[in-house]
Amino acid sequence: MTYVVTDNCIRCKYTDCVEVCPVDCFYEGENMLVINPDECIDCGVCEPECPAEAISPDTEPGLDKWLELNAEYAAKWPNITAKKDALPEAKEMDGVAGKLEQYFSPEAGSGD
């Protein structure tokens, strides 16, 4: 098992989760974060830290595509280990449906 970041992170990108991760397994895209499933130790401390509730265990039904997306982009994006400000539109984008199809960016963030 691992934890995965899902679509509600897109255009929110709160980084509270990054600060508590004991193994620094978060990677930063332009408008979301992902977890490297090979580095995640399944401790779960990140899940309750996410204000957007965008982190889930990969054992929940329907998260296969998110496991694949997290693995793919963790290999491409820079590591992030320190908290940053959320995106300016985070509050208004929290809970918006269809964020993957409408707003996902494959571009890398700045990392640390």
C-alpha positions in Angstrom: 0.0 0.0 0.0 0.9 3.6 -0.5 -0.8 6.9 -0.3 -1.7 8.9 -3.4 -2.6 12.5 -4.1 -5.9 12.9 -6.0 -7.6 15.5 -8.1 -8.7 17.8 -5.4 -5.1 18.9 -5.0 -5.1 20.4 -8.5 -5.1 24.2 -8.3 -5.1 24.1 -4.5 -1.6 22.7 -3.8 -1.6 23.0 0.0 1.7 21.8 1.2 0.9 21.0 4.9 1.5 17.3 4.0 5.0 18.0 2.8 6.1 19.3 6.2 5.0 16.2 8.1 6.3 13.5 5.7 9.2 11.6 7.4 10.6 10.3 4.1 10.2 13.4 1.9 8.3 11.5 -0.8 6.3 14.5 -2.2 7.1 16.0 -5.6 5.9 19.3 -6.9 4.1 20.1 -10.1 3.0 23.5 -11.3 -0.5 23.1 -9.8 -0.5 19.9 -7.6 1.7 17.6 -5.6 2.3 13.8 -6.0 3.6 11.1 -3.8 6.4 8.7 -5.0 4.8 5.3 -4.2 8.2 3.7 -4.1 9.4 6.1 -1.3 6.1 6.3 0.7 6.3 4.2 3.9 2.5 4.1 4.3 2.6 5.9 7.7 -0.4 8.0 6.8 0.6 11.2 8.7 0.1 13.2 5.5 -3.6 12.3 5.0 -5.1 14.3 7.9 -2.9 17.3 7.2 -4.4 18.0 3.8 -7.0 20.8 4.1 -8.4 19.7 0.7 -8.7 16.0 1.7 -6.8 15.1 -1.5 -4.7 12.3 0.0 -6.0 8.8 0.2 -4.6 5.2 0.6 -4.3 3.5 -2.8 -6.4 0.7 -1.4 -9.6 2.7 -1.8 -11.6 1.7 -4.8 -11.1 3.6 -8.1 -7.6 5.1 -7.3 -5.6 3.0 -9.8 -5.3 5.9 -12.2 -4.1 8.1 -9.3 -1.4 5.6 -8.4 -0.2 5.6 -12.0 -0.3 9.4 -12.2 1.6 9.8 -8.9 4.3 7.4 -9.9 4.7 8.9 -13.4 5.0 12.5 -12.2 7.1 11.8 -9.1 9.8 10.6 -11.6 9.6 13.9 -13.5 8.9 16.6 -10.9 11.3 18.0 -8.3 11.2 16.9 -4.7 9.5 19.3 -2.2 10.3 19.1 1.5 9.3 22.4 2.9 5.8 24.1 3.2 4.9 26.8 0.8 1.9 29.0 0.4 -1.1 27.4 -1.3 -2.1 28.6 -4.7 -4.1 31.9 -4.6 -7.2 30.2 -6.0 -7.0 27.2 -3.5 -10.2 28.0 -1.5 -12.4 28.6 -4.5 -11.0 25.5 -6.3 -11.5 23.2 -3.3 -14.1 20.6 -4.2 -14.5 21.6 -7.9 -15.4 18.5 -10.0 -13.5 17.4 -13.1 -10.2 19.1 -12.1 -8.0 16.4 -13.7 -9.6 16.9 -17.1 -9.9 20.7 -16.9 -6.9 21.9 -15.0 -4.1 19.4 -14.6 -0.7 20.7 -15.7 2.2 18.3 -16.5 4.7 21.1 -16.0 7.1 20.8 -13.0 6.9 23.1 -10.0 10.0 24.6 -8.4 10.6 22.1 -5.7 12.9 23.1 -2.8 
